[in-house]
Amino acid sequence: MKPHDKDVITALVRRDEVKTMVVLENGQSLEVHNITYNYDDGDDFAYITTNISPEIGNSFDFFYTNEIIRIIDPEDGTVLFERS
């Protein structure tokens, strides 16, 4: 994991199987329950695929870590990550 991706990926991995909201820079808010991440050759930022467990029932999404502006716990509104 590249250092600039650590906070984002750690926040999402810690929330495995717990509903989490991810807000992207394009304004999308995504409901995330779990993730997988990786890098393609030459990528500066990791790509994330969400809701990979079939029993979740939510659609999966794909985005890069640098697109995330905020990660929120929807239960109480706590901001778990915010891009500075």
C-alpha positions as a Markdown table, in Angstrom:
| # | Residue | x | y | z |
|---|---|---|---|---|
| 1 | Met | 0.0 | 0.0 | 0.0 |
| 2 | Lys | 1.4 | 3.4 | -0.9 |
| 3 | Pro | 1.7 | 5.9 | 2.0 |
| 4 | His | -0.8 | 8.4 | 0.5 |
| 5 | Asp | -3.5 | 5.7 | 0.3 |
| 6 | Lys | -3.0 | 4.3 | 3.8 |
| 7 | Asp | -5.6 | 6.5 | 5.7 |
| 8 | Val | -8.4 | 5.8 | 3.2 |
| 9 | Ile | -7.8 | 2.1 | 2.8 |
| 10 | Thr | -7.3 | 1.6 | 6.5 |
| 11 | Ala | -10.6 | 3.4 | 7.3 |
| 12 | Leu | -12.5 | 1.2 | 4.9 |
| 13 | Val | -10.9 | -2.1 | 5.8 |
| 14 | Arg | -11.6 | -1.4 | 9.5 |
| 15 | Arg | -15.3 | -1.0 | 8.6 |
| 16 | Asp | -15.5 | -4.4 | 6.9 |
| 17 | Glu | -19.2 | -5.6 | 6.9 |
| 18 | Val | -20.3 | -2.3 | 8.5 |
| 19 | Lys | -22.3 | 0.1 | 6.4 |
| 20 | Thr | -20.1 | 3.1 | 5.5 |
| 21 | Met | -20.8 | 6.1 | 3.2 |
| 22 | Val | -18.1 | 7.2 | 0.8 |
| 23 | Val | -18.4 | 10.6 | -0.8 |
| 24 | Leu | -16.6 | 11.1 | -4.1 |
| 25 | Glu | -15.4 | 14.3 | -5.6 |
| 26 | Asn | -18.1 | 14.0 | -8.4 |
| 27 | Gly | -20.8 | 14.3 | -5.7 |
| 28 | Gln | -21.7 | 10.6 | -5.6 |
| 29 | Ser | -22.4 | 9.1 | -2.2 |
| 30 | Leu | -21.9 | 5.3 | -2.1 |
| 31 | Glu | -23.0 | 2.8 | 0.4 |
| 32 | Val | -20.0 | 0.5 | 1.1 |
| 33 | His | -20.0 | -2.7 | 3.2 |
| 34 | Asn | -16.6 | -4.1 | 2.2 |
| 35 | Ile | -13.8 | -3.5 | -0.3 |
| 36 | Thr | -10.9 | -4.9 | -2.2 |
| 37 | Tyr | -8.1 | -2.7 | -3.5 |
| 38 | Asn | -5.1 | -3.1 | -5.8 |
| 39 | Tyr | -2.8 | -1.1 | -8.1 |
| 40 | Asp | -2.3 | -1.6 | -11.8 |
| 41 | Asp | 1.2 | -1.1 | -13.2 |
| 42 | Gly | 1.9 | 2.6 | -13.2 |
| 43 | Asp | -1.0 | 3.7 | -11.0 |
| 44 | Asp | -0.3 | 6.3 | -8.5 |
| 45 | Phe | -3.5 | 5.6 | -6.5 |
| 46 | Ala | -5.2 | 2.3 | -5.6 |
| 47 | Tyr | -8.4 | 1.3 | -7.2 |
| 48 | Ile | -11.2 | 0.1 | -4.9 |
| 49 | Thr | -14.0 | -2.3 | -5.7 |
| 50 | Thr | -16.8 | -2.2 | -3.2 |
| 51 | Asn | -19.4 | -4.7 | -1.9 |
| 52 | Ile | -17.6 | -7.7 | -3.2 |
| 53 | Ser | -19.4 | -10.2 | -1.0 |
| 54 | Pro | -22.4 | -11.6 | -2.8 |
| 55 | Glu | -24.5 | -11.9 | 0.3 |
| 56 | Ile | -24.5 | -8.1 | 0.7 |
| 57 | Gly | -26.9 | -7.6 | -2.1 |
| 58 | Asn | -25.7 | -4.0 | -2.8 |
| 59 | Ser | -24.3 | -3.1 | -6.2 |
| 60 | Phe | -20.6 | -2.9 | -6.5 |
| 61 | Asp | -18.8 | 0.3 | -7.3 |
| 62 | Phe | -15.3 | 1.0 | -8.7 |
| 63 | Phe | -13.2 | 4.2 | -8.0 |
| 64 | Tyr | -9.7 | 5.4 | -7.1 |
| 65 | Thr | -8.6 | 6.5 | -3.7 |
| 66 | Asn | -7.8 | 10.0 | -4.9 |
| 67 | Glu | -11.5 | 10.4 | -5.8 |
| 68 | Ile | -12.6 | 10.1 | -2.2 |
| 69 | Ile | -13.3 | 13.3 | -0.3 |
| 70 | Arg | -15.0 | 11.9 | 2.8 |
| 71 | Ile | -15.8 | 8.6 | 4.6 |
| 72 | Ile | -18.7 | 8.8 | 7.0 |
| 73 | Asp | -20.3 | 6.5 | 9.6 |
| 74 | Pro | -23.9 | 6.8 | 8.6 |
| 75 | Glu | -25.1 | 5.7 | 12.1 |
| 76 | Asp | -23.9 | 8.8 | 13.9 |
| 77 | Gly | -22.4 | 11.0 | 11.1 |
| 78 | Thr | -18.8 | 10.7 | 12.4 |
| 79 | Val | -16.4 | 11.6 | 9.7 |
| 80 | Leu | -13.8 | 8.8 | 9.5 |
| 81 | Phe | -11.7 | 10.4 | 6.8 |
| 82 | Glu | -11.7 | 13.8 | 5.0 |
| 83 | Arg | -9.4 | 14.8 | 2.3 |
| 84 | Ser | -7.5 | 18.0 | 3.2 |
